Amino acid sequence: MARTANTRKEDTHEHILDVASRALRREGYAGVRVADVMKEAGLTHGGFYAHFPSRDALLVEALARAGRESAAAVQRAADARRGKGVSPFRSLVETYLADRHLETIETGCPVAALGSDMPRQSLAVRQASALRVTRLIEAVRDTLPGASRAVAAVVTGTLVGALQLARALGDNDDGRAVLAAARDALIEKHDHP
């Protein structure tokens, strides 16, 4: 069965989500203002409610979009590394903690970009955030055959925390040193091809 083309409204909705998912990672939850998102999307503020019932609904959808985009990007990069004989776990760690992620917060992992703000959100946004965290833990666990969920959660916490600390230090030698130390420690402890 052939897929029908998106309607103009669906295309506009997707465009708003694209803008909002980047803004969410760049500015945080509080920085996603409806008027700003609509302006960046080239639309009027008044048109927002034709697409979303509330700002929280936008945040939930934007977070889901950001999570899917980030997971797909990490997966593509990890797949390319695995094609060169690198283990799935090492591929994930080296991709997630790559130096280039110090400057790409707008397109990076939303859990690393938003983690400390997640508990301060409305119930709907907290639930969507918890789902993103759960999916990240599951993705890590998929690369660690036989590992418990607890081990995968600790590894995930190390990945996210190292990226957050490195970004706090900046795209410089100090930030890159945090990423390198975390990569080395995780690979030494958990990479058993």
C-alpha positions in Angstrom: 0.0 0.0 0.0 1.5 3.3 -1.0 1.9 6.0 1.6 0.0 9.2 0.9 1.8 12.4 0.9 1.6 14.5 4.0 -0.9 17.3 4.0 0.3 20.8 4.4 -0.8 20.8 8.0 1.2 17.6 8.7 4.2 19.1 7.0 3.9 22.3 9.1 3.4 20.2 12.3 6.6 18.3 11.5 8.5 21.6 10.8 7.4 23.0 14.1 8.6 19.8 15.8 11.9 20.0 14.1 12.5 23.5 15.3 11.2 22.7 18.8 13.4 19.6 19.2 16.5 21.6 18.4 15.4 24.5 20.7 14.7 22.0 23.5 18.2 20.6 23.5 19.8 24.0 22.9 17.7 26.1 25.4 16.3 23.5 27.8 12.6 23.1 28.7 12.3 26.7 30.0 13.9 28.1 26.9 11.2 26.6 24.6 8.8 29.5 24.2 5.9 29.0 21.9 6.3 32.4 20.3 10.0 31.8 19.6 9.5 28.4 18.2 6.8 29.6 15.9 8.9 32.6 14.8 11.9 30.4 14.1 9.6 28.1 12.1 8.5 31.1 10.0 4.9 30.9 11.4 2.7 33.1 13.5 2.2 32.5 17.2 -1.6 32.3 16.6 -1.2 29.2 14.5 0.3 27.1 17.3 -3.0 25.8 18.7 -3.9 24.4 15.3 -1.1 21.9 15.9 -0.8 21.4 19.7 -3.2 21.7 22.5 -0.6 23.1 24.9 3.0 24.0 25.3 3.5 20.7 27.3 2.1 18.7 24.3 4.7 20.4 22.2 7.5 19.6 24.7 6.4 15.9 24.8 6.4 15.6 21.0 9.6 17.5 20.7 11.3 15.4 23.3 10.2 12.2 21.5 11.5 13.6 18.2 14.8 14.6 19.8 15.2 11.2 21.3 14.5 9.4 18.0 16.9 11.7 16.0 19.7 11.3 18.6 19.3 7.5 18.8 19.3 7.2 15.0 22.4 9.3 14.7 24.3 7.4 17.4 23.1 4.1 15.8 24.3 5.1 12.4 27.7 6.1 13.7 28.0 3.0 15.9 27.0 0.8 12.9 29.8 2.3 10.8 32.3 1.6 13.6 31.0 -2.0 14.0 31.5 -2.5 10.3 35.2 -2.0 11.0 35.2 -4.8 13.6 34.6 -2.7 16.7 32.3 -4.3 19.3 28.8 -2.9 19.7 29.5 -1.6 23.2 32.8 0.1 22.3 31.0 1.6 19.2 28.3 3.0 21.4 30.7 4.5 24.0 33.0 6.0 21.4 30.1 7.4 19.5 28.2 8.8 22.5 31.4 10.3 24.1 32.9 11.6 20.8 34.6 15.0 21.1 32.3 16.5 18.5 29.4 16.1 20.9 30.9 18.9 23.0 29.6 21.5 20.5 26.5 19.7 19.1 24.0 20.1 22.0 21.3 21.2 19.6 21.3 17.8 17.8 22.7 15.6 20.6 21.1 13.3 23.2 18.2 15.0 25.0 18.9 13.1 28.2 22.3 14.7 28.4 21.0 18.1 27.4 18.0 18.0 29.8 18.7 15.5 32.6 18.8 17.8 35.6 15.6 19.6 34.5 13.5 16.5 33.9 12.2 16.2 37.4 11.0 19.8 37.5 8.5 19.4 34.6 4.8 18.8 34.5 3.7 15.2 34.9 3.2 14.6 31.1 6.7 16.0 30.4 8.3 14.0 33.3 6.7 10.8 31.9 8.0 11.5 28.4 11.4 12.3 29.9 11.4 9.0 31.9 10.6 7.2 28.7 13.7 8.7 27.0 15.9 7.7 29.9 14.4 4.1 29.9 15.1 3.8 26.1 18.6 5.0 26.5 19.3 2.4 29.3 17.7 -0.3 27.0 20.0 0.8 24.1 23.0 0.5 26.3 21.9 -2.8 27.7 21.5 -4.1 24.1 25.2 -3.7 23.7 26.1 -5.5 26.9 24.9 -9.2 26.5 24.0 -10.7 29.8 24.3 -7.4 31.7 21.6 -6.6 34.3 19.4 -3.5 34.0 21.3 -2.1 37.0 24.7 -2.4 35.2 23.2 -0.8 32.1 21.8 2.0 34.2 25.2 2.7 35.8 26.9 2.7 32.3 24.2 5.0 31.0 24.6 7.3 34.0 28.4 7.4 33.3 27.8 8.2 29.6 25.3 11.0 30.3 27.2 12.4 33.3 30.5 12.5 31.5 28.9 14.3 28.5 27.3 16.8 30.8 30.5 17.5 32.8 32.5 17.8 29.6 30.1 20.3 28.1 30.2 22.3 31.4 34.0 22.5 31.0 33.7 23.4 27.3 35.0 22.3 23.9 38.6 22.5 25.1 41.3 20.2 26.5 39.5 19.9 29.9 36.2 18.9 28.3 37.9 16.4 26.0 39.9 14.9 28.9 36.6 14.1 30.7 35.2 12.3 27.7 38.5 10.4 27.1 38.7 9.3 30.7 35.1 8.1 30.7 35.5 6.3 27.4 38.7 4.5 28.6 37.1 3.5 31.9 33.9 2.2 30.4 35.7 0.2 27.7 38.2 -1.2 30.1 35.5 -2.4 32.5 32.8 -3.5 30.1 34.2 -4.2 26.6 34.5 -8.0 26.5 34.1 -8.9 22.8 
